[in-house]
Every structure is written in structure tokens, then in C-alpha cells.
Amino acid sequence: MMFAEKASPSQRQLLMDRSRPGRRAATVPRRDVPAAPLHPVRWRRASLPLPEVSEGELVRYFVALSQRNYGVDSGFYPLGSCTMKYNPKWHDEMAALPGFAQLHPLQEEESAQGALRLMHDLQGYLADVTGLEAVSLCPAAGAGGELAGMLMIRAYHRARRDAQRAQVLIPDSAHGTNPASAAMAGFEVAHVPSDSDGNTDLEALRGMLSGRTAAFMVTMPNTLGLFEPRIAAACRLVHEAGGLVYGDGANLNAILGRAKLGELGFDIVHMNLHKTFSTPHGGGGPGAGPVAVARRLAPYLPEPQVARQGGVYHLARPRRSIGRLTAFHGNFGVLVRAWAYIRLMGAVGLRQVSENAVINANYLRVQLKDAYQLPYDRPCMHEVVLSASRQRAKGVRALDIAKRLIDYGFHPPTMYFPLIVPEALMIEPTETESKETLDAFIAALLAMAQEAEENPQLLQEAPHHTPISRLDEAKAARQPDLRWRPR
Ligand SMILES: Cc1ncc(COP(=O)(O)O)c(C=O)c1O
């Protein structure tokens, strides 16, 4: 076993262990077709050890499994940078409408005008939200949007016979996918340091810009949860040096309706529809990371885009398109949810989103900053990054705090990220949580700060009330033991 077992025997029992000969969960209906011969005996297995359980046992088994899962629909989920907010169920119903759910991607355009119109509208809404000219919806994730952006930047410089621009400058407070995407697109990555306020150090940036600079790629707000007040100046510097500015807009719930990145000087921005616009993030399900671009980059967008001509919608390939990044049109159901969300909220509602997201994060910041170290003591945006370095002195790490939160009934925050904050706890309350929930979470964290002083072991051995406690995570990833074998 690679974990300390804390489950009761019945919780631990696998379906196979519950098996008793002769028990059945299925009732086979009376045959109403002629009997057909089975495969020849030589093709049949001698035995097939399937579990034999009653229907009641089967239901209990799967319900118990489902209850071990934790999601936004079961509780507070402050996983920083992931925007684990509540998403209205009505949007799922919209995506499940037969006219959308049963469309075939190869269907003729004349018979899919409604779906194409929805995509066309959404391109327009997202262009408006970002203050940019044109949008392609097809990337299937935030990191896919980043890759699309980087490939467009490469194609743009090549088309201008400026291919020596091979370097992408990325602040050390960027999301981890940013340097990975730039490297995947064939760029060399150089890190720009942050200054003591948590902003990109503009002097360092100025010193790093050169004729080799392809782009400056910056997460906005950055992963410290901070808005960079001199971002417009940074964009100007990059443009003067002949580079482009890429904005990671995955955390758009921080600025929706308040700041348009295109107006601040960004040339390309990706958004995570599966965070900001009503599809749950982090479940390993489908996503969408549309890219929005300034006019000069529009010809390079990935295909397909949806265009409208003479009142008819059709799929189009931008003139110098970098090509396809996903099969067909990306994850269409996610687009339907985003469209429904934007229409439901309207401009006033979207503005309210960013207001609530920022107020909630700042409420946590102010309530917790005496108990936990606050590395950058200034108002934050949608998330607050604390450090457990004070608790570390007592032998309690950010990991222990995260695990102990499970005992208090909360999902842990993101830990050890951003890398520039030691013992980081990155907490994103999101805009959909009530003051009562935030107060309960604050009370838990304050109680834990006290526990760290008085009884560090309590945190070091947490969680205490879950079926399993701490995994050997490296072993679980490298040698997963997923197979049942008879004892
Ligand atoms: C700031 C930021 N950028 C990029 C990403 C990557 O998005 P995805 O997981 O959809 O690839 C995330 C993920 O949440 C993010 O928070």
C-alpha cells in the first residue's frame, strides 16, 4: 500500500471483495427475438470472474465512490489560478439541446446555421471583451491558445522576413504553461525578473529587449494575483523594439468589463472559457482557449473561423492561417455554455463578476494577513498569494496546511506556485462564493495557524478524516496500482 489506510473496512471494500456467488444486480428481460447460437466453445473463456453482487450493494458501492469525490458542487474549492467557481446548470441544459448536442461536425453548413451563428456571435463578444479585432474559437485549452499565439507570432515575423526574432521574454511570475508553449513553438525563453512589488521589472525588460525579441508573454493579472500598473508602458517598450505582446488572459474574471487588454497594447490574448465563461475547470473534461488578436495578426489565426457573408454563416480559413489545432471546430459544447453565460450576464453582469472576484480575494487577504505572511502587501485581483514561511519555522509546510484544510471540509488551495514565493498558498475564492463561506474558510485557516503554534504534528499528519491519508505521490504517478487481483 502506498498510503496510510484510514478507511473503515466497509469503505475500503472493493466491488470484487463484496462478491458472493449467485447474487445478481441485473434482471435480464424476457427474450423477444429468436435465440442465436453462441460463439464456438473454443472461443469462450473457461471462467470470467465478474463480481456477483445485489443491485443494492452495487448502488451503495458506486454512491460511496462518488461521495469520495470533491467538486465545486459539493463545497468551496479555492484552487488558485483555476477559477473553480459555481457554473449555472442552465448552461449545461443549453449545451444539451438536441439541436446542438446532436449536430454532426461534417453536417452541411446550410443545416447548421444556428450553431455557426452562435460561434460567430461568440467571436464578436470575445473580441469586445478583449478590445481586439478578431477571434478564433478553436484551441481546446488555455495552453492550446498559447501555442496558437506563439505559432502566429512566429509566422508573423517570418512573413516580414524578421525570422531572427527567436526569443520570447516571460516574467518569472508567469503561469507555467507560458514558457512551455513558447518552447514548443520553437522559441528560446528568457525570464524577466519581478521587482519588489511583484510587478515585471521594467528596467530589466528594457535591458533584455533586442532585435531578437519575438514577443513579451505576460500573464494578466500575474500569478501573484496582481495587476501590473505599468503594463501599457511595458507594451510600448516591446513594440518599439519590434516585438509583439502576448497576454495570458486565462484569469479574465479579474478584469471583465473593466480593462480591455487590447486597449492596453496587447496584440494577442487567449481566454479560458472553461474557467471564466461557465464550464468547470480542472475536471479533465473539454475546454476552450480562444485566441483574440489585433488587426495585423488576424490573417494568421488558426482555422476554422466563422464568417458571415450575405446573411449566411460559413467556416473560413484566414488568409495566412497557421492551420488547424483541433479536430473540426474545437469543443462546441463549451462554446454554447460561454455564449449562454455572456447573454445571461450581459455587460452589467460581467462587470459584477470582476467586482465580486476581486472583493472576495481582498476580503481573504485582509482577514488572513496577520496569521500568514503576505509577500506583496497591496490590493490583489482575483486571488491572493500567502506564504506559510512563518509556519515553516514551526515545522509546518504549505503542504501540511493544504492537507489539514481537508479535515476542515475545504479543498486545498494551489501550493508552491508561483515559484517566486516560498511555501506559497495561492487562494482563489472566485466570484460566486458567499461571505458566510469565506468566513468559514477564514476561521479554518486562523484555527490552523493556532494549531501550527501549539501542535504542529496535527498538521503534519493530516488529513485525519479521509478514507486515505497521504499518498506517496511520486510512486502513485509512476507505479499506479490499478488492477484488482484475487487475494
Ligand atoms: C493563468 C493561466 N494560464 C494558462 C492556463 C492553462 O490553461 P489550460 O489548463 O486550459 O491549458 C491556466 C490554467 O488554469 C492559467 O491559470
Ligand as a Chemical Component Dictionary entry (heavy atoms), coordinates in Angstrom:
data_LIG
# 
_chem_comp.id                   LIG 
_chem_comp.type                 NON-POLYMER 
_chem_comp.pdbx_formal_charge   0 
_chem_comp.three_letter_code    LIG 
# 
loop_
_chem_comp_atom.comp_id 
_chem_comp_atom.atom_id 
_chem_comp_atom.alt_atom_id 
_chem_comp_atom.type_symbol 
_chem_comp_atom.charge 
_chem_comp_atom.model_Cartn_x 
_chem_comp_atom.model_Cartn_y 
_chem_comp_atom.model_Cartn_z 
_chem_comp_atom.pdbx_ordinal 
LIG C1 C1 C 0 -3.016 31.841 -15.991 1  
LIG C2 C2 C 0 -3.229 30.540 -16.704 2  
LIG N1 N1 N 0 -2.704 30.360 -17.917 3  
LIG C3 C3 C 0 -2.872 29.214 -18.606 4  
LIG C4 C4 C 0 -3.581 28.175 -18.077 5  
LIG C5 C5 C 0 -3.684 26.888 -18.855 6  
LIG O1 O1 O 0 -4.969 26.575 -19.197 7  
LIG P1 P1 P 0 -5.363 25.065 -19.579 8  
LIG O2 O2 O 0 -5.286 24.282 -18.311 9  
LIG O3 O3 O 0 -6.732 25.146 -20.130 10 
LIG O4 O4 O 0 -4.388 24.595 -20.611 11 
LIG C6 C6 C 0 -4.156 28.317 -16.804 12 
LIG C7 C7 C 0 -4.936 27.222 -16.204 13 
LIG O5 O5 O 0 -5.736 27.397 -15.372 14 
LIG C8 C8 C 0 -3.971 29.526 -16.094 15 
LIG O6 O6 O 0 -4.466 29.707 -14.868 16 
# 
loop_
_chem_comp_bond.comp_id 
_chem_comp_bond.atom_id_1 
_chem_comp_bond.atom_id_2 
_chem_comp_bond.value_order 
_chem_comp_bond.pdbx_ordinal 
LIG C1 C2 SING 1  
LIG C2 N1 SING 2  
LIG C2 C8 DOUB 3  
LIG N1 C3 DOUB 4  
LIG C3 C4 SING 5  
LIG C4 C5 SING 6  
LIG C4 C6 DOUB 7  
LIG C5 O1 SING 8  
LIG O1 P1 SING 9  
LIG P1 O2 DOUB 10 
LIG P1 O3 SING 11 
LIG P1 O4 SING 12 
LIG C6 C7 SING 13 
LIG C6 C8 SING 14 
LIG C7 O5 DOUB 15 
LIG C8 O6 SING 16 
# 
